[in-house]
Amino acid sequence: MYRIINWTLSLICLLNFAIADKAPAHNQSNAIEVASKAVVNITAMGQREMNAEPNDPHNNHFESLGSGVIIDAKDGLIITNAHVVNHATMIFVTLYDGTRLYAHVVGQDPDTDLALVAVKHPDLQAIHVADPLKQLHVGESVIAVGNPFGLDHTITSGIISGLNRSIPPSENMIQTDAPINPGNSGGALLNDQGELIGICSSITTYTGGNIGIGFATPLTITLPIIDQLKEFGVVERGIIGLMIQNLTPPLTRALKVSEVEGVLVSDVMPDSPASAYDVEPEDIIIKFNDVPVYTSNQLRSLVGTVRRGQKLSLTIIRKNEQIVKSIDLKTPEKSTRSTSNGIDGAELIEYEQLDNSGIIRGLYVINVNEGSPALLTGLLPQDLILEINHKPVKSLSDLTSLMKNKTNDESLIKVRRHNHTIYLALR
């Protein structure tokens, strides 16, 4: 009799455990299904850059496949990767239910490989976004949702295998072993509640397929960049004026501070925002806008999300005391915009940028018209024109003067593009 009762109780306990165990899995499945409806397929078509073979009609045109995440249902805004839509002249978005829509680019940022596109549709569903300040952990379960190889809404799972990875030109990336294949670019990386924690960006591979090393851009980078693209169409990066380095245990001991994680300020540029707000060498920065800071590369990428004229906060350890600095990045002087400046098809503004080497002045390319001489020259939006024929170009009047004296020969243009210097030939 007692044995029968014991068996019965054991069976009830096992059934209760099984039911309880299935409930979280069922909830997770529902959350993923809801999130999947906010992930779209993106097809971009266009013409390749000038280095394509001109006599090959197939080589001049391209079609790229990727994914996107609906971030704003009301305005029809979708996050994707910049490389998916770069140089595209026609973009189509396919929704979860198969509806195919025409899309246009709102803005893109090559430095973070993020882009924002827009569609018009009355019944979109936006993704649920996780708290960007919630700390992610290595070993945490994640789900990748996208359209690898053009296949509709493929879901893969894995864990976070690394944080704050540097994958040039991007920094501060999430590393995951969740299979991310070609076509997943721009898709969603979710936590186990089905909330967005990152935008799938790239894979490290020798075969063109997944080998267990994928990367995603975290929300701490994605959200402020998308805000800038939504409002301005381009990203204007602020420079705070700090020289920084990683903080090592020996440095921590030598500085006689309690063991902390952060980055060390090695120097402060004169006349910079950091100098104006009394940031000092040997300060240890532990937070940027409440985001914990672990490496110098991470801090640089976070600073790059703040537009000039905006405020940011730094949490600093100075002589074992914690202080918070609210810093107002310098607003650039009122700039003059011109579309008729001697470089046909380029919309330019006067611009200055604070760099580690000092203040760089030039003409910032806002827009380049399709098929224009400026585009044929190789100029792209977000380029900074520094010199023409070895003469500095710091204002639109400088450019006008140089263009008046221009001969029929090609002119040498020095351009700063994504923190690198390149040269172009202008006819």
ABEGO torsion letter per residue (X at the ends): XAAAAAAAAAAAAAAAAAAAAAAAAAAAAAAAAAAAAABBBBBBBBBBBAABBAABAAAABBBBBBBBBBABAAAGBBBBBAAAABGBABBBBBBAAGBBBBBBBABBBAAAGBBBBBBBBABBBBBBBBBAABBBBBGBBBBBBBBBGGBBGBBBBBBBABBGBBBOABBGBBBBABBBBBGABGBBBBBAAGBBABBBABBBBAAGBBAGBBBBBBAAAAAAAAAAAAAAGBBBBBBAGBBBBBBBAAAAAAAGBBBBBEBBBABBBBGBAAAAAGBBBGBBBABBGGBBBABAAAAAAAAAABBBGBBBBBBBBBGGBBBBBBBBBBBBBBBBBBABAGBBGBBBBBBBBBBAAEBBBBBBBABBBBGBAAAAAGBBBGBBBABBGGBBBABAAAAAAAAAABBABBBBBBBBBGGBBBBBBBX
